[in-house]
Amino acid sequence: MYPRPNPLRARNRYQVLDLSSRMEGASPHRLVAILYEELQNALDSAIRARESGQEVAANSQMARAKSILAALEAGLDFDRGGELATTLCGVYRAMQRQLATAGQDVEKLAEVRAGVANIAQSWRALVA
């Protein structure tokens, strides 16, 4: 007897493979850009899940977003990054706090998402 296909598991597996392939050989600047993209995707998914009442999926995506923010913060180089690294650290921590207190508030999630979009756009311009 074969197990029933699980579309969610298949999608998650595809996302992991896609992310892995994008990260292979990427420059440090491109890796940060990928993290911003994935953070935006996680927040988008969390917002959609909250709006449709899928709390488990929303919580999973919120946890993913928090993990990505922690990874971005951990990757900051305070010696070479100076004031920009310090500023980004404060922004990432503020976003983590806002996610921690968002609860069911989709507007708070959307605010974080908008902030990430602004930073991601600035990062892309900086790298280009």
DSSP file (Angstrom, degrees, kcal/mol; ACC not computed):
  #  RESIDUE AA STRUCTURE BP1 BP2  ACC     N-H-->O    O-->H-N    N-H-->O    O-->H-N    TCO  KAPPA ALPHA  PHI   PSI    X-CA   Y-CA   Z-CA
    1    1 A M              0   0    0      0, 0.0     0, 0.0     0, 0.0     0, 0.0   0.000 360.0 360.0 360.0 134.7    0.0    0.0    0.0
    2    2 A Y        -     0   0    0      1,-0.1     2,-0.1     3,-0.0     0, 0.0  -0.716 360.0-110.3 -96.4 143.8    1.4    3.4   -0.9
    3    3 A P        -     0   0    0      0, 0.0    -1,-0.1     0, 0.0     3,-0.1  -0.392  40.6 -99.9 -68.9 151.1    1.1    6.5    1.3
    4    4 A R        -     0   0    0      1,-0.1     2,-0.0    -2,-0.1     0, 0.0  -0.463  44.2-101.4 -69.2 140.3   -1.2    9.2    0.1
    5    5 A P        -     0   0    0      0, 0.0    -1,-0.1     0, 0.0    -3,-0.0  -0.358  28.9-149.6 -63.2 141.3    0.5   12.1   -1.6
    6    6 A N     >  -     0   0    0      1,-0.1     4,-2.3    -3,-0.1     5,-0.2  -0.916   7.2-166.7-115.2 103.3    0.9   15.2    0.6
    7    7 A P  H  > S+     0   0    0      0, 0.0     4,-2.5     0, 0.0     5,-0.2   0.846  88.3  53.7 -60.8 -34.9    0.9   18.4   -1.5
    8    8 A L  H  > S+     0   0    0      2,-0.2     4,-2.5     1,-0.2     5,-0.2   0.924 109.6  47.3 -65.6 -43.9    2.2   20.5    1.3
    9    9 A R  H  > S+     0   0    0      2,-0.2     4,-2.4     1,-0.2    -1,-0.2   0.910 112.5  50.2 -63.2 -41.9    5.2   18.2    1.9
   10   10 A A  H  X S+     0   0    0     -4,-2.3     4,-2.3     2,-0.2    -2,-0.2   0.915 111.4  48.2 -63.2 -43.5    5.9   18.2   -1.9
   11   11 A R  H  X S+     0   0    0     -4,-2.5     4,-2.5     2,-0.2    -2,-0.2   0.920 111.8  49.6 -63.3 -43.8    5.7   22.0   -2.1
   12   12 A N  H  X S+     0   0    0     -4,-2.5     4,-2.2     2,-0.2    -2,-0.2   0.905 110.3  50.4 -61.9 -41.6    8.0   22.4    0.9
   13   13 A R  H  X S+     0   0    0     -4,-2.4     4,-2.3     1,-0.2    -1,-0.2   0.916 110.6  49.6 -63.1 -43.0   10.5   19.9   -0.6
   14   14 A Y  H  X S+     0   0    0     -4,-2.3     4,-2.8     1,-0.2    -2,-0.2   0.911 109.4  52.0 -61.7 -43.1   10.5   21.9   -3.8
   15   15 A Q  H  X S+     0   0    0     -4,-2.5     4,-2.6     1,-0.2    -1,-0.2   0.899 109.2  49.6 -62.0 -40.9   11.0   25.1   -2.0
   16   16 A V  H  X S+     0   0    0     -4,-2.2     4,-2.6     2,-0.2    -1,-0.2   0.927 112.9  46.6 -63.8 -44.6   14.0   23.7   -0.1
   17   17 A L  H  X S+     0   0    0     -4,-2.3     4,-2.3     2,-0.2    -2,-0.2   0.907 112.8  49.7 -64.2 -41.5   15.6   22.4   -3.4
   18   18 A D  H  X S+     0   0    0     -4,-2.8     4,-1.9     2,-0.2    -2,-0.2   0.930 112.7  46.8 -61.8 -46.6   14.9   25.7   -5.1
   19   19 A L  H  X S+     0   0    0     -4,-2.6     4,-1.8     1,-0.2    -2,-0.2   0.912 111.2  51.9 -63.2 -43.5   16.5   27.7   -2.3
   20   20 A S  H  X S+     0   0    0     -4,-2.6     4,-1.6     1,-0.2    -1,-0.2   0.911 109.6  49.1 -60.1 -43.4   19.5   25.4   -2.2
   21   21 A S  H  < S+     0   0    0     -4,-2.3    -1,-0.2     1,-0.2    -2,-0.2   0.862 111.0  49.8 -67.7 -34.6   20.1   25.7   -5.9
   22   22 A R  H  < S+     0   0    0     -4,-1.9    -1,-0.2     1,-0.2    -2,-0.2   0.821 111.2  49.9 -71.0 -30.0   19.9   29.5   -5.7
   23   23 A M  H >< S+     0   0    0     -4,-1.8     3,-1.9    -5,-0.2    -2,-0.2   0.768  83.8 104.2 -81.8 -25.7   22.4   29.6   -2.8
   24   24 A E  T 3< S-     0   0    0     -4,-1.6     3,-0.1     1,-0.3    -4,-0.0  -0.383 101.5  -5.4 -60.5 123.0   25.0   27.4   -4.4
   25   25 A G  T 3  S+     0   0    0      1,-0.2    -1,-0.3    -2,-0.2     2,-0.1   0.520  95.8 147.1  73.9   5.2   27.9   29.6   -5.5
   26   26 A A    <   -     0   0    0     -3,-1.9    -1,-0.2     1,-0.1    -3,-0.1  -0.465  50.4-115.0 -74.9 145.8   26.1   32.9   -4.6
   27   27 A S     >  -     0   0    0     -2,-0.1     4,-2.5    -3,-0.1     5,-0.2  -0.305  31.6-104.0 -69.9 161.8   28.2   35.8   -3.5
   28   28 A P  H  > S+     0   0    0      0, 0.0     4,-1.7     0, 0.0     5,-0.1   0.882 124.4  51.1 -55.7 -38.0   27.7   37.0    0.1
   29   29 A H  H  > S+     0   0    0      1,-0.2     4,-1.9     2,-0.2     5,-0.1   0.896 110.0  48.8 -67.4 -38.7   25.7   40.0   -1.2
   30   30 A R  H  > S+     0   0    0      2,-0.2     4,-2.5     1,-0.2    -1,-0.2   0.872 106.7  57.0 -68.3 -35.9   23.5   37.7   -3.2
   31   31 A L  H  X S+     0   0    0     -4,-2.5     4,-2.2     2,-0.2    -1,-0.2   0.905 106.7  48.9 -61.0 -41.0   22.9   35.4   -0.2
   32   32 A V  H  X S+     0   0    0     -4,-1.7     4,-2.3     2,-0.2    -1,-0.2   0.916 109.9  51.8 -64.6 -41.7   21.6   38.4    1.8
   33   33 A A  H  X S+     0   0    0     -4,-1.9     4,-2.3     1,-0.2    -2,-0.2   0.902 108.8  51.1 -60.5 -40.4   19.3   39.3   -1.1
   34   34 A I  H  X S+     0   0    0     -4,-2.5     4,-2.8     2,-0.2    -1,-0.2   0.905 107.9  52.4 -63.5 -41.2   18.0   35.7   -1.1
   35   35 A L  H  X S+     0   0    0     -4,-2.2     4,-2.5     1,-0.2    -2,-0.2   0.907 108.9  50.0 -61.9 -40.9   17.4   35.9    2.6
   36   36 A Y  H  X S+     0   0    0     -4,-2.3     4,-2.4     2,-0.2    -2,-0.2   0.924 111.3  49.2 -62.4 -42.9   15.4   39.1    2.0
   37   37 A E  H  X S+     0   0    0     -4,-2.3     4,-2.4     1,-0.2    -2,-0.2   0.932 113.0  46.5 -60.5 -45.9   13.4   37.4   -0.7
   38   38 A E  H  X S+     0   0    0     -4,-2.8     4,-2.6     2,-0.2    -1,-0.2   0.858 110.4  53.4 -66.9 -34.6   12.7   34.4    1.5
   39   39 A L  H  X S+     0   0    0     -4,-2.5     4,-2.3    -5,-0.2    -1,-0.2   0.921 109.8  47.8 -64.6 -43.8   11.7   36.7    4.4
   40   40 A Q  H  X S+     0   0    0     -4,-2.4     4,-2.7     2,-0.2    -2,-0.2   0.912 111.9  50.4 -62.6 -41.9    9.2   38.4    2.2
   41   41 A N  H  X S+     0   0    0     -4,-2.4     4,-2.6     2,-0.2    -2,-0.2   0.919 110.5  49.4 -61.2 -43.9    7.8   35.1    1.0
   42   42 A A  H  X S+     0   0    0     -4,-2.6     4,-2.4     2,-0.2    -2,-0.2   0.912 113.0  46.7 -63.0 -42.4    7.4   33.9    4.6
   43   43 A L  H  X S+     0   0    0     -4,-2.3     4,-2.5     2,-0.2    -2,-0.2   0.904 111.4  51.2 -67.9 -40.8    5.6   37.0    5.6
   44   44 A D  H  X S+     0   0    0     -4,-2.7     4,-2.5     1,-0.2    -2,-0.2   0.934 112.5  46.8 -58.9 -45.6    3.4   36.9    2.5
   45   45 A S  H  X S+     0   0    0     -4,-2.6     4,-2.6     1,-0.2    -2,-0.2   0.892 111.4  51.1 -64.3 -40.0    2.5   33.3    3.4
   46   46 A A  H  X S+     0   0    0     -4,-2.4     4,-2.6     2,-0.2    -1,-0.2   0.908 110.7  48.7 -64.2 -41.5    1.9   34.1    7.0
   47   47 A I  H  X S+     0   0    0     -4,-2.5     4,-2.6     2,-0.2    -2,-0.2   0.945 112.9  46.8 -63.8 -48.3   -0.4   37.0    6.1
   48   48 A R  H  X S+     0   0    0     -4,-2.5     4,-1.6     1,-0.2    -2,-0.2   0.912 113.6  49.1 -60.7 -41.9   -2.4   34.8    3.6
   49   49 A A  H  <>S+     0   0    0     -4,-2.6     5,-2.7     2,-0.2     4,-0.3   0.914 111.4  48.7 -65.3 -42.4   -2.7   32.0    6.2
   50   50 A R  H ><5S+     0   0    0     -4,-2.6     3,-1.3     1,-0.2    -2,-0.2   0.925 110.5  51.8 -61.1 -44.1   -3.8   34.4    8.9
   51   51 A E  H 3<5S+     0   0    0     -4,-2.6    -1,-0.2     1,-0.3    -2,-0.2   0.809 113.5  43.8 -64.8 -29.1   -6.4   35.9    6.6
   52   52 A S  T 3<5S-     0   0    0     -4,-1.6    -1,-0.3    -5,-0.2    -2,-0.2   0.333 116.2-111.9 -99.7   8.4   -7.8   32.5    5.7
   53   53 A G  T < 5 +     0   0    0     -3,-1.3     2,-1.4    -4,-0.3    -3,-0.2   0.677  69.2 141.8  75.8  17.8   -7.8   31.2    9.3
   54   54 A Q     >< +     0   0    0     -5,-2.7     4,-2.4    -6,-0.2    -1,-0.2  -0.662  19.9 171.3 -92.7  81.1   -5.0   28.7    8.8
   55   55 A E  H  > S+     0   0    0     -2,-1.4     4,-2.9     1,-0.2     5,-0.2   0.853  70.7  53.6 -64.8 -39.1   -3.3   29.2   12.2
   56   56 A V  H  > S+     0   0    0      2,-0.2     4,-2.1     1,-0.2    -1,-0.2   0.942 113.1  43.9 -62.9 -46.5   -0.8   26.3   12.0
   57   57 A A  H  > S+     0   0    0      2,-0.2     4,-2.3     1,-0.2    -2,-0.2   0.900 113.9  51.2 -64.4 -41.0    0.5   27.5    8.6
   58   58 A A  H  X S+     0   0    0     -4,-2.4     4,-2.3     1,-0.2    -2,-0.2   0.928 110.9  47.6 -62.4 -45.5    0.6   31.1    9.8
   59   59 A N  H  X S+     0   0    0     -4,-2.9     4,-2.3     1,-0.2    -1,-0.2   0.881 110.5  52.7 -64.0 -37.8    2.6   30.1   12.9
   60   60 A S  H  X S+     0   0    0     -4,-2.1     4,-2.0    -5,-0.2    -1,-0.2   0.918 111.9  44.8 -63.2 -44.3    5.0   28.0   10.8
   61   61 A Q  H  X S+     0   0    0     -4,-2.3     4,-2.5     2,-0.2    -2,-0.2   0.838 110.9  54.2 -71.0 -32.6    5.7   30.9    8.4
   62   62 A M  H  X S+     0   0    0     -4,-2.3     4,-2.5     2,-0.2    -2,-0.2   0.920 108.7  49.0 -64.8 -42.9    6.0   33.4   11.3
   63   63 A A  H  X S+     0   0    0     -4,-2.3     4,-2.2     1,-0.2    -2,-0.2   0.900 110.8  50.9 -62.4 -40.6    8.6   31.1   12.9
   64   64 A R  H  X S+     0   0    0     -4,-2.0     4,-2.2     2,-0.2    -2,-0.2   0.922 109.8  49.8 -62.3 -44.5   10.4   30.9    9.5
   65   65 A A  H  X S+     0   0    0     -4,-2.5     4,-2.4     1,-0.2    -2,-0.2   0.908 110.6  49.8 -61.6 -42.7   10.4   34.7    9.3
   66   66 A K  H  X S+     0   0    0     -4,-2.5     4,-2.2     1,-0.2    -1,-0.2   0.891 110.1  51.2 -63.9 -39.3   11.8   35.1   12.8
   67   67 A S  H  X S+     0   0    0     -4,-2.2     4,-2.2     2,-0.2    -1,-0.2   0.896 109.7  49.6 -64.8 -40.3   14.6   32.6   11.9
   68   68 A I  H  X S+     0   0    0     -4,-2.2     4,-2.7     2,-0.2    -2,-0.2   0.911 109.9  50.9 -66.2 -41.7   15.5   34.5    8.8
   69   69 A L  H  X S+     0   0    0     -4,-2.4     4,-2.4     1,-0.2    -2,-0.2   0.908 110.1  50.2 -61.1 -40.5   15.6   37.7   10.7
   70   70 A A  H  X S+     0   0    0     -4,-2.2     4,-2.6     2,-0.2    -2,-0.2   0.895 110.7  49.6 -63.9 -39.2   17.9   36.0   13.3
   71   71 A A  H  X S+     0   0    0     -4,-2.2     4,-1.5     2,-0.2    -2,-0.2   0.902 110.2  50.1 -66.4 -41.2   20.1   34.8   10.4
   72   72 A L  H  < S+     0   0    0     -4,-2.7     4,-0.3     1,-0.2    -2,-0.2   0.921 112.9  46.9 -62.1 -42.8   20.3   38.3    8.9
   73   73 A E  H >< S+     0   0    0     -4,-2.4     3,-1.5     1,-0.2    -2,-0.2   0.919 110.1  52.6 -64.8 -42.7   21.3   39.7   12.3
   74   74 A A  H 3< S+     0   0    0     -4,-2.6    -1,-0.2     1,-0.3    -2,-0.2   0.790 105.3  57.1 -64.2 -26.8   23.9   37.0   12.9
   75   75 A G  T 3< S+     0   0    0     -4,-1.5    -1,-0.3    -5,-0.1    -2,-0.2   0.484  78.5 117.7 -84.3  -2.6   25.5   37.8    9.5
   76   76 A L    <   -     0   0    0     -3,-1.5     2,-0.8    -4,-0.3     3,-0.1  -0.442  56.2-148.2 -69.0 137.2   26.1   41.4   10.3
   77   77 A D     >  -     0   0    0      1,-0.2     4,-2.9    -2,-0.1     5,-0.2  -0.872  15.5-178.3-106.6  98.2   29.8   42.4   10.3
   78   78 A F  H  > S+     0   0    0     -2,-0.8     4,-0.9     1,-0.2    -1,-0.2   0.770  78.7  56.8 -71.7 -25.0   30.0   45.2   12.9
   79   79 A D  H  4 S+     0   0    0      2,-0.1    -1,-0.2     1,-0.1    -2,-0.0   0.936 123.6  21.5 -70.6 -46.3   33.7   45.8   12.3
   80   80 A R  H  4 S+     0   0    0      1,-0.1    -2,-0.2     2,-0.1    -1,-0.1   0.727 122.3  57.3 -93.3 -23.9   33.4   46.5    8.6
   81   81 A G  H >X S+     0   0    0     -4,-2.9     3,-1.2     1,-0.2     4,-1.0   0.672  76.8 173.8 -85.2 -17.5   29.7   47.5    8.5
   82   82 A G  H 3X  -     0   0    0     -4,-0.9     4,-1.8     1,-0.2    -1,-0.2  -0.145  65.8  -3.3  52.7-133.1   30.0   50.3   11.0
   83   83 A E  H 3> S+     0   0    0      1,-0.2     4,-2.6     2,-0.2    -1,-0.2   0.828 133.1  58.3 -63.9 -34.5   26.9   52.4   11.5
   84   84 A L  H <> S+     0   0    0     -3,-1.2     4,-2.9     2,-0.2    -1,-0.2   0.921 106.5  48.0 -63.4 -43.0   24.9   50.5    8.8
   85   85 A A  H  X S+     0   0    0     -4,-1.0     4,-2.3     2,-0.2    -1,-0.2   0.911 112.6  48.9 -63.0 -42.2   25.4   47.2   10.6
   86   86 A T  H  X S+     0   0    0     -4,-1.8     4,-1.9     2,-0.2    -2,-0.2   0.912 112.8  47.6 -64.0 -42.6   24.3   48.8   13.9
   87   87 A T  H  X S+     0   0    0     -4,-2.6     4,-2.3     2,-0.2    -2,-0.2   0.932 112.1  48.8 -64.2 -46.4   21.3   50.3   12.3
   88   88 A L  H  X S+     0   0    0     -4,-2.9     4,-3.1     1,-0.2     5,-0.2   0.885 107.5  56.0 -62.0 -38.0   20.3   47.1   10.6
   89   89 A C  H  X S+     0   0    0     -4,-2.3     4,-2.3     1,-0.2    -1,-0.2   0.933 109.1  46.7 -58.5 -45.9   20.7   45.2   13.9
   90   90 A G  H  X S+     0   0    0     -4,-1.9     4,-2.2     2,-0.2    -1,-0.2   0.893 113.2  49.0 -62.5 -40.8   18.2   47.6   15.5
   91   91 A V  H  X S+     0   0    0     -4,-2.3     4,-2.4     2,-0.2    -2,-0.2   0.932 111.2  49.0 -65.5 -46.3   15.8   47.2   12.6
   92   92 A Y  H  X S+     0   0    0     -4,-3.1     4,-2.3     1,-0.2    -2,-0.2   0.908 112.6  48.2 -61.0 -42.0   16.0   43.4   12.6
   93   93 A R  H  X S+     0   0    0     -4,-2.3     4,-2.4    -5,-0.2    -1,-0.2   0.896 110.4  51.2 -66.9 -38.9   15.4   43.3   16.4
   94   94 A A  H  X S+     0   0    0     -4,-2.2     4,-2.4     2,-0.2    -2,-0.2   0.906 110.7  49.4 -63.5 -40.3   12.4   45.7   16.1
   95   95 A M  H  X S+     0   0    0     -4,-2.4     4,-2.5     2,-0.2    -2,-0.2   0.900 109.5  51.7 -64.9 -40.3   10.9   43.5   13.4
   96   96 A Q  H  X S+     0   0    0     -4,-2.3     4,-2.2     2,-0.2    -2,-0.2   0.917 110.9  48.1 -61.9 -42.6   11.4   40.4   15.6
   97   97 A R  H  X S+     0   0    0     -4,-2.4     4,-1.5     2,-0.2    -2,-0.2   0.914 111.0  50.6 -63.5 -41.8    9.7   42.1   18.5
   98   98 A Q  H  X S+     0   0    0     -4,-2.4     4,-0.6     1,-0.2    -2,-0.2   0.897 111.3  47.9 -65.0 -39.2    6.8   43.2   16.2
   99   99 A L  H >X S+     0   0    0     -4,-2.5     3,-0.6     1,-0.2     4,-0.5   0.889 109.0  54.7 -65.9 -37.7    6.4   39.6   14.9
  100  100 A A  H 3< S+     0   0    0     -4,-2.2    -1,-0.2     1,-0.2    -2,-0.2   0.806 117.0  36.0 -66.1 -28.6    6.5   38.3   18.5
  101  101 A T  H 3< S+     0   0    0     -4,-1.5    -1,-0.2    -5,-0.1    -2,-0.2   0.403  91.9  93.4-104.3   1.5    3.6   40.6   19.5
  102  102 A A  H X<  +     0   0    0     -4,-0.6     3,-2.8    -3,-0.6     6,-0.2   0.870  50.4 162.5 -65.4 -37.6    1.6   40.5   16.2
  103  103 A G  T 3< S-     0   0    0     -4,-0.5    -1,-0.2     1,-0.3    -2,-0.0  -0.356  77.6 -17.6  54.7-123.1   -0.7   37.7   17.3
  104  104 A Q  T 3  S+     0   0    0     -2,-0.1     2,-1.0     4,-0.0    -1,-0.3   0.391 104.5 120.9 -91.9   1.0   -3.6   37.7   14.9
  105  105 A D    <>  -     0   0    0     -3,-2.8     4,-1.3     1,-0.2     3,-0.3  -0.549  37.5-178.1 -77.5 100.4   -2.9   41.3   13.7
  106  106 A V  H  > S+     0   0    0     -2,-1.0     4,-2.5     1,-0.2    -1,-0.2   0.811  80.2  63.4 -66.6 -30.9   -2.4   41.1   10.0
  107  107 A E  H  > S+     0   0    0      1,-0.2     4,-2.1     2,-0.2    -1,-0.2   0.893 101.0  50.7 -63.1 -39.2   -1.7   44.8    9.8
  108  108 A K  H  > S+     0   0    0     -3,-0.3     4,-2.1     2,-0.2    -1,-0.2   0.904 110.8  49.1 -63.8 -40.5    1.4   44.4   12.0
  109  109 A L  H  X S+     0   0    0     -4,-1.3     4,-2.6     1,-0.2    -2,-0.2   0.909 110.0  51.3 -63.6 -41.4    2.6   41.6    9.7
  110  110 A A  H  X S+     0   0    0     -4,-2.5     4,-2.4     2,-0.2    -2,-0.2   0.863 107.4  53.6 -64.7 -35.7    2.0   43.9    6.7
  111  111 A E  H  X S+     0   0    0     -4,-2.1     4,-2.2     2,-0.2    -1,-0.2   0.926 110.5  45.9 -63.8 -44.7    4.0   46.6    8.3
  112  112 A V  H  X S+     0   0    0     -4,-2.1     4,-2.6     1,-0.2    -2,-0.2   0.923 111.8  52.7 -62.6 -43.5    7.0   44.3    8.8
  113  113 A R  H  X S+     0   0    0     -4,-2.6     4,-2.3     1,-0.2    -2,-0.2   0.900 109.0  49.3 -59.5 -42.4    6.5   43.1    5.2
  114  114 A A  H  X S+     0   0    0     -4,-2.4     4,-2.0     2,-0.2    -1,-0.2   0.895 110.6  50.6 -65.0 -40.4    6.6   46.7    3.9
  115  115 A G  H  X S+     0   0    0     -4,-2.2     4,-2.2     2,-0.2    -2,-0.2   0.912 110.5  48.9 -63.5 -42.4    9.8   47.4    6.0
  116  116 A V  H  X S+     0   0    0     -4,-2.6     4,-3.0     1,-0.2     5,-0.2   0.905 108.7  53.9 -63.8 -41.2   11.5   44.3    4.6
  117  117 A A  H  X S+     0   0    0     -4,-2.3     4,-2.3     1,-0.2    -1,-0.2   0.901 109.0  49.0 -60.7 -40.7   10.5   45.3    1.1
  118  118 A N  H  X S+     0   0    0     -4,-2.0     4,-2.1     2,-0.2    -1,-0.2   0.921 113.6  45.3 -64.7 -44.4   12.1   48.7    1.5
  119  119 A I  H  X S+     0   0    0     -4,-2.2     4,-2.7     2,-0.2    -2,-0.2   0.919 112.8  51.3 -65.3 -43.1   15.3   47.2    2.9
  120  120 A A  H  X S+     0   0    0     -4,-3.0     4,-2.5     1,-0.2    -2,-0.2   0.900 110.0  49.5 -61.4 -41.7   15.4   44.6    0.2
  121  121 A Q  H  X S+     0   0    0     -4,-2.3     4,-2.0    -5,-0.2    -1,-0.2   0.915 112.4  47.3 -64.2 -42.9   15.0   47.2   -2.5
  122  122 A S  H  X S+     0   0    0     -4,-2.1     4,-2.3     2,-0.2    -2,-0.2   0.894 111.2  52.0 -64.5 -39.8   17.8   49.3   -1.0
  123  123 A W  H  X S+     0   0    0     -4,-2.7     4,-2.6     2,-0.2     5,-0.2   0.920 108.9  49.8 -63.0 -44.0   20.0   46.3   -0.7
  124  124 A R  H  X S+     0   0    0     -4,-2.5     4,-2.2     1,-0.2    -1,-0.2   0.902 112.1  48.2 -62.0 -39.9   19.5   45.4   -4.4
  125  125 A A  H  < S+     0   0    0     -4,-2.0    -1,-0.2     2,-0.2    -2,-0.2   0.884 111.7  50.2 -67.1 -38.1   20.3   49.0   -5.4
  126  126 A L  H  < S+     0   0    0     -4,-2.3    -2,-0.2     1,-0.2    -1,-0.2   0.903 113.4  44.8 -65.3 -43.0   23.4   48.9   -3.2
  127  127 A V  H  <        0   0    0     -4,-2.6    -2,-0.2     1,-0.2    -1,-0.2   0.861 360.0 360.0 -71.1 -36.8   24.7   45.7   -4.7
  128  128 A A     <        0   0    0     -4,-2.2    -1,-0.2    -5,-0.2    -2,-0.2   0.492 360.0 360.0 -73.4 360.0   23.9   46.8   -8.3
